[in-house]
């Protein structure tokens, strides 16, 4: 039986990608690296330090900075990002998400946030949806980030259920890969070709519902 839904944050519950892009673009500019929207796609679902490493490699500066300097860059980027998101309100919740959360609450299914973002608790507060979730996995508590399965395995454990009793919702290929590696059914939001590894791909969050999730989980389980 399906018992828990594991949610990514960026691109699923809300769209903070634009704020991440602006913060990385500005930091890149300071380092002499042009971070455009196309390259920013490669940073979706990736941890802060891994994102910085990709940017530095892209700019040919992979070996230029010490660990302490890289940590300082990550802090600077995050501080800028936090300034940008302070204007977020419940109006920034993506379509279909609030009705889905209400459905999950009504039937007693667990809802867990499994995001690489360390800012997830604060963002959920700004959106006024934190109370809909039964837990938030701290990305700092897992050994490896997406596409490793760690954060989704931690999400299942936090919900108190087996991975096979979960379904994960993601918008990034690395996230879908992580869900599948954890032995969890994956529903993806976005481009069907990019997210082909998912068990079900929806064009946008407005198509999400408990019925859709259950159908995807039942079909994946039957085929598994």
Secondary structure, DSSP 4 states (H G I P E B T S, - for coil): ---EEEE-SBTTTB--HHHHHHHHHHHHHHHT----HHHHGGGTT--HHHHHHHHHHHTT-TTTS-HHHHHHHHHHHHHHHHHHHTT--GGGBPTTHHHHHHHHHHHT-EEEE--S-TTHHHHHHHHT-GGG-SEE--GGGSSS-TTSSHHHHHHHHHHTS-GGGEEEEESSHHHHHHHHHTT-EEEEES-TTTTTTSSEEESSGGG--HHHHHHHHHHHHHH-
